[in-house]
Amino acid sequence: MSEDPMSSVSSPKPTGPVSSAQPAGSASSAQPPVPADAPPPRPGFAARAWRTVRSSRAASIGLAVVAVHVAVALLAPLLTSYAPTVGDSSRALLGPGADHWAGTDQYGRDVLTRVLYGGRYALGVSVAATLLTVALGTVLGCATALRGGRLDDALMRVLDAVLSVPSILALLVIVTALGSGPGVIVLAVAVVYVPQVVRVVRGAALAVVPADYVTAARARGESTWAILRREVLPNITDVVCVEFAMRASWVVLLISSLSFLGFGANPPTPDWGLMVAENRTAITVVPMASLAPIIALATLVVGLNLAADGLSKAWGVDRIREGS
């Protein structure tokens, strides 16, 4: 009996893996096409920052001054044998000498020791406040630039209202209402300076948002946070770093001013602004008790400004244009 010709057609197909010249998994590992206007690959940020610091004399000097302040603050217990908060009334208001290189204050405390330890408070609170300020301002600035529309308009009008209040006045109101602890000061500084950071970062992000690689990320259905993290933030890192350095110098001055007015560090905390306030009445007797913290504060602010200006010029960051 002859075989049914339809049996060969209806025979089951093999269920095993189908061999192909293309290796398995090559499709999933294929790289997506690069958009036409995608920026050319650049070296890592750390490498670019190091080259910038080496090529910019202002940035090198500024960062060196800041590094010296950080080292002195960390090594303060090794650089002096005196306690910053313990005084000897019998040795009050002494001039510079072999035992006390910068003299003593009205409570008999070593001035140089308090200046060294004062860098810890100034740097610690200022860095924490600046980090919080720049982080919040960067996220809000990028989000408003990416979302646009009513969110952008509403948030910018609120920030304009906050910016209309003088910084020191807003800070005094917050500290008076909530207290003068370090955590409150950090929060108050963030409230005062976040609107300014938002304006600067938003200006930088608006130049990145219309790019095709951002449009392609939106078309792929990526979330707003993913687009900010992968597409927008890597292209405005230079602006954020310059803003951090410049904002840090203003934060240091603002916190020291707050301590000088009596709303910052509480006695006997070693703080530069508090030291000036405590010793200004005896400036004709022991001038170094007031001049030493002023010199320390001035050198730190100058170092931060030099670093910000050097990085800004080397990276071509126009802070006036970005904040407009």
N, C-alpha and C positions, 0 to 999 in steps of 0.2 A: 504494500500500500504506500502510495506516495505521500511525502510530508506536506502538511498544509502550508501554503505559502505565507499565510498571515501570522503563523506562529513565530517566525523570525522577527516580525515587526512588533509583536506584543511582548517579546521577551524583556524581562526587567533589565534596567540599566545598572551598571556597577555603582555601588554606593561608597566605595573607598575614595581617598583623596585623588584628585585629578592632577596629574603631573603637568608642569608647564615650564617653559624656558625661564619665566620670571620667578625668582625665589619667593617662597611664601613670606608674607609680611612686608614685601617691598612697597605695596601701595600705602600701608599705614605709616611707613617710615619716610615716605616721600615728603619733601619740604614744600610748603605752600609757595605760590608765586610771590615774588617781592613786588610791591607796588612801585609804579614808575617814579613817584616823588618821594619815596622813602629815603631818609637821610643815609649817607654812606656810613658804613661801620666805623666807629671811632674807638680809640683805646679806652681801657677802663677808666672810671672816674678817678680812682686813686692815682693812677699813673699820670693822668692829665694834671691833677692837682699838684703832684710833686714837681712836674716840669714847670708849672706856673710859678710855684714858690721859688724854684731855683732861678727862673728867668726874671722875676720881679724883685727889685731891691726893696721896694716898699713893703711888699708882702713878706719877704724874708725877715726884715727887721721887725715888723709888727708881730709876726708869729713868734720870733725869738724873745721879744719882750714879754709876750703873754706866757710863753713856756717858762721863763724865769720866774714869773709870779706864781705859776702853778707849782713849780718845784719848791720855791721858798715856802709856800703855804703847806705843802705836804711834809716838808722837812723841818718845820718850825720847832718841834720838840727836840730835834738834834742840834739846832742852831743857837738855842738859848737855854740857860739853866733856870730861868725865873718862871714863875707861874703867871699867866696873863691876868688872872682875876684876884690875886693875893697881893696886898700892899703892906708897906711898913710906914706908919705915920711919922716915925722919926726921920725918915729919909724922903719926905715929901718935897716937891719942887726943887729937886737938885738939877744942876746943869750937866751937860755931857762930861763924862769922865771915864776913867779906866773901868770902873765897876758897871756904870750905866752909860753906854755909848751915846744914847740919845737923851739921857736924863730921865727924870721921873715926873709923874703927874702929881696932882694935888692930893692924891691918896697914897702916894709912895710906891706906885706900881711902875715897873720898868716900861718906858715908852716903846723902845725897840721891840720888846717881846709882844706887846699888844698890837703893834703894827704887823708883825709877822703872823700872829694868829688871826688878826683881822682879815687877812687875805682869804682865810678859810671861809669865813662867813660871807664875804663879798662875792667870792667866786662860786661857792656852793649855791647860795640863794639865786644869784644872777643867772648861772647856767641852767638851773632848774626852771626858772621863770622864762628864760629865753627859749629853751627847748619846748615847753608847753605852748608858748606864744606862737612860735614858728610852725609847730606841728598843726595846731588848730587853724592857723591862718592859711597854711598851704592846702589843707584838705578843703576848707571852705572856698578858697580862691579857685582851686581847680574845679570843684563841683559846680560853682556858679558859672564859670566859663564854659563848662561842658554842657550843662543843662540849659542855660540861657533862659529867655522868656521871662515869665512873671517871677520866677524864683530869683533870678538875677536882679531884676528891678527892685523887688521888695527887700532883698537882703542888702543891697547897696544903699537904699534909703535909710534903713536902720543903722548901718555903719556910718553913714554921713551924720546922723544925729548923735551917735556916740563920739565921733571925731570932733564935733562942735564943742564938747566939754573939755576944758584944759586938763591935761594928764594928771598933774599934781593934785588938782581939786578932786577929780574922780577917785584917785587913789586914796586921798584923805577921807573921803566919804565912806569908801568901802572898809578901810581899816578901822575907822571909828565905830562903824556898825558891827563888824565881825571880830575885832581884836587885832593884835599886832604880832601874832605868831608867824613863823616862817611860811607855813602852809597858806595862811591868809594872804601874806604878801605876794607869794607866787601866783595865787589865784587873781589877786587884784591887778598885778602887772599884766597878766594875760588878758583880762577884761579891757584894760586900757590900750594895749598895743596890738591886739589881734586885728582890729579893723584896718590898721595901717598895713599889716602884713598881707591881709586879704587883697587889698587894692594892688599891691605890688605883684603878688603871685598871679592874680587874675589877669593883669595886663600881660604877663609873660605867657600864661596859658592860652589867652585868646589868639596868639600867633600860631599855636600848635594845633588847636582844635579843628580848623578847616582842612588840615592835611588829609591826603587820601588814605594814609594808613590808619588814621582815626576813623574815617568813614568806613573803611573795610572792617574794622573791629566792630563797629556798630552793626554793620550788615550781617556779621557772623552771629549776632545776638549776644555779645559779651556784656556783662554787667557794667554799670557805671564805675564801680570800684576797680574792676579788672582793667578797664580802659585807662583809668587814672594811674594805676600802678604800673602798667606795662607800656603805655603809649605816651602819656602826658608827662608824668613825673620825670622819667629819664631824660627828657628834652628840656627841662627847666631846672635841673639840679644846680647849674651854675648860679642862676638867679637866687635860688633858695639859700645857697651857701653864703653868698655875698650879703643877703638880707640878714642871715643869722649873725654874721660878724658885726655888721653895722647896728643891728638891734641890740646886741649884747652890750655895746658901749653905752647906749642910752639907758638900758636897764640898770647897769652898774651905777650910773649917775642918779637915776631916779630912786633907787633903793637907798643910796647914801644920803640923798636929800631928805628922804623920809626919816631916816635915823637921826639926822641933824635936827629935824623939827620935833623929835620926840615921839614919833609914831612907828618907828622901826624896831631895831634891836633894843632889848631891855637891858639896863645896867645889871651886872658889870660885864656884859658880853663884849668881847673885843671886836669893835666894828669901827671902821674909819670915820663914817659920818658921826657916830656917837662920840668918838674921841675928840673930834673938832668941837662939837657942842659942849663937851665937858671942860675943855681946856681953853676955850676962847677968852674967858675972863682973865686968865693968867698968861696971855700970850706975850706980854712985855717982860714977864719974869722968866718963864721957860718957853721960849718960842718953838722949840723943837717938838713939844708936846702937841702942838697944832700943825706945825709945818710937816712933820714926818708922815702923818696919815694923808695930808693933802698931796704930798709928793707921790706917795704910793698910789693913790687914786688917780692922779693925773697920768702917771706913766702907764697904768693899765688901760685907761681910756685911749691914750695916744696909740698904744700898741694895737688895740682892737681897730681903731680907725685906720691906721696904716695898713693892717691886714685887709680890711674891707676895701680900701681904695686900690691897693695893689691887685687884689683878685678881680675887682670890677674892671680895671683897665686892661688886665691881661686877658680876661675872658670876653671883653667887649660888652659888658652888661651896663646898660644905661638905666640907672635907677629912676631918673626923672621920667623917662619915656615909659618904663614899665609900670610906674605907679599912676600914670595919667589915665 
